[in-house]
Amino acid sequence: MSFKLTNSDIGLDIEISLPVSLSDALAEHWSRRSQADCEQEFVDEFSKLFARFVPDFVDWDIKPPTKSQSAYAALLCSKYGLRLTPDESSYRGPMAQFLGYHSYVTNKDRRFEDAEDFDAD
């Protein structure tokens, strides 16, 4: 049995084939949920599960930022009055660019404070 994942707004149409044993189990689960009028709970559970797996197969730069990236960005924003754009808040690539730039700019005055200690004279 196969299942379809469709988003007509973006032209996404994926057919997902499962082994018969899994298809049968899913069909039985759906039947039980339908009989108990719990279809929406099943849809909600499936949506949450699917949302956890999407980052595993999208390109690196469009994955959500890591917890560490978000925490460091929050620190920089609060300390220096910076603001994240929606893309920087949503995607790992733009977040990495934000952090790289602002980490350098906010720390550049301290970068070579002890440069005399490294003279080879």
N, C-alpha and C positions, 0 to 999 in steps of 0.2 A: 504494500500500500504506500502511496506517496501523499505528501501534504504540500500545500502551496503557501508561500509567503509572498504577498503582493502589496506593492505600494504604487498605485497608478500615477500618483503625482510625480514620481521620479522615474517611472518606467521599470521598477524593480519587480521581477517575476521569477521567483526561485522555487523549483520543485525539489522537495526533500524526500528522499527514499529511505525508508527504515527497514531493517530486517523484519520478517513476518512476525516473529515473536514480540517485538517491541510495538509494531503496528497493532497487533491484536490486543496487547495490554493497554495501549493508549485508547483504543476503541472501547474496550470494556470500562476503563476508568471514566471516559466521557459519558458512556451510557449510565453508569452509576450516578455521576454528577447530575445528569439530565433528569433522572428519576427523582432525585432529591431537590430539584430546582436550585442547584448550586453551580450552574454553568459559569456565572460571572466570577465566582471564586476561582474556578479552574483557569479562566482566562487571565485573571489577575496574577495567579501563581505562575502561570506559564510566561506571562509578560516579564515578571521579575527575574525568572530564570534566564530567559532569553537576553535580557538587558545585561546580566552578569557575563554572558559569553561574547557579546558583540565586540568588546575591546580586544579579545583574543585574536580576532581575524581582520581588524582594520589596520591601516597603515599607522606607523608609530606616531607621526606628527598630529594625527587627528584623534588619538586616544585621549581620554580625560587626563588632566594633570594628576601627578602622583600626590599623595598626602603630604610628602615632604616639600614638593614644589609649592603647593598651596599654602603650607604653613610659612615657608620662607617668604613668599610673595606677600602674605598678610603682614608679616613682620616689617618688610620693606615699606609697604603701603602705610602702615601706622606710624612708623618712625620718620618717614620722609614726606608724608602727605601725597603719596602716589595713588593713582587709580588704575585698575585693570580694565582693559577693553573686554567686551563680551567674548571675543575670540581667545584672548589670553586666559580668561576664566574657564573657558570650555575645552580648549585643546592643548595638548602637551607641547607641540611645536612652538606656537606663539608664546606659551608660558615660558619655555626654555629661553626664547629670545629675550623676553622681558627680564627674566632673572639674570641672564648673561650681561645684558646692557646695564641694568641698574645695580647689579653687584659690582661691576667695574666702576661705574660713575660714582657711586656712593662710597667706595673704598679707595679711590685712586689717590687721595691725599695721603693715605697711610701706607701705600704700597712700598715706598722707598724711604720710610722714616729712618731706618737703621742701615742705609746703604753704606755708610762709612765703615761699619763692622765687617763688610764683605770685601773691602779693598785688599788687593793682593800685594800691595807695596811692601 
